[in-house]
């Protein structure tokens, strides 16, 4: 039998047990806190990465088009802004940009565009015949109509299913009309304040007026002709083209990057453009359409900007659903917001947020209270309804020279 003294030393007292349990709880809590912080940082980084990737993809497509802009007599560039009064109450909810120009294109691109056009016409003709005949003969007539179109085009059904219908003449014009336009994603609720970016393209025939640069390219609601335009991205919160005029100056930027003024003055940048000086952007709609200052008259060639910068902010679909909301309505004079989840706004501090159509700079966040600078990016102060979403995206921009311009950019080092 074990001695009593030894038996007492081999046990664990209640105090020791409590201390051990407490220390274990502290270790587990610290580990959980570290894991939670790490996961939050990873999630935030992944969100930023995905948003940037989408923005980079959009700007890559737009940049490829702009790098091939045509500077000859058949060229053109029109940048203007459309206003959207979605509630038809005399209050404009959005000012959204449109860019249209003519660019050079390879024969293979012309062939692809023409085939897609023929495929679209074939589908429209099939739908017209089916509607005229009704349900009884619809299936048979669709097959006959499609078979006749495919036979005339000289392509297989497999090619047609890929949208490659027709065999266009590769000797056709190698100029293409391109359209980019942002329109509201919805007509009610906060979807009025997010946008859809469309891209349209059409083969240009020399000597004829461009179609996509005319007002007829849009319907009454400001939406482009969807037979020639396709959706590029949703959730567009902000897109602004800035165009360097003949009097714009460059300044050395951070990390060697070229920067330039964006104020409305002869040393700044334009927010609209008319390559032939025809007065096409309407300045009565918005100040964004005011003509560039200090511009010469157009000659036998279109007058192109010396450099173009595109600013873009896109919000992911899931981020829209999770966006913080206003706890109370906000009066025009207020400079702070009370939201449902202030921590969700921390990534946007120092940037901009969009609330009920008003842009504002987010200065700081303390708990669920956000301090802002109201009425930025050309918007005006307005009363913000309760439960409005506070929207923001990942800002990204593209800055590229127009290579076809005869002048070269010079950094401001005492020279104009």
Secondary structure as GFF3:
##gff-version 3
##sequence-region A 1 416
A	DSSP	alpha_helix	4	9	.	.	.	ID=ss1
A	DSSP	alpha_helix	14	66	.	.	.	ID=ss2
A	DSSP	beta_strand	77	84	.	.	.	ID=ss3
A	DSSP	beta_strand	94	104	.	.	.	ID=ss4
A	DSSP	alpha_helix	107	133	.	.	.	ID=ss5
A	DSSP	alpha_helix	138	153	.	.	.	ID=ss6
A	DSSP	alpha_helix	157	161	.	.	.	ID=ss7
A	DSSP	beta_strand	175	184	.	.	.	ID=ss8
A	DSSP	three_ten_helix	189	193	.	.	.	ID=ss9
A	DSSP	beta_strand	195	203	.	.	.	ID=ss10
A	DSSP	three_ten_helix	215	217	.	.	.	ID=ss11
A	DSSP	beta_strand	229	244	.	.	.	ID=ss12
A	DSSP	beta_strand	250	252	.	.	.	ID=ss13
A	DSSP	three_ten_helix	254	256	.	.	.	ID=ss14
A	DSSP	beta_strand	258	260	.	.	.	ID=ss15
A	DSSP	beta_strand	269	270	.	.	.	ID=ss16
A	DSSP	beta_strand	273	274	.	.	.	ID=ss17
A	DSSP	three_ten_helix	287	289	.	.	.	ID=ss18
A	DSSP	beta_strand	307	314	.	.	.	ID=ss19
A	DSSP	alpha_helix	317	322	.	.	.	ID=ss20
A	DSSP	beta_strand	336	338	.	.	.	ID=ss21
A	DSSP	three_ten_helix	342	348	.	.	.	ID=ss22
A	DSSP	beta_strand	352	355	.	.	.	ID=ss23
A	DSSP	beta_strand	358	366	.	.	.	ID=ss24
A	DSSP	beta_strand	369	376	.	.	.	ID=ss25
A	DSSP	beta_strand	390	391	.	.	.	ID=ss26
A	DSSP	beta_strand	394	401	.	.	.	ID=ss27
###
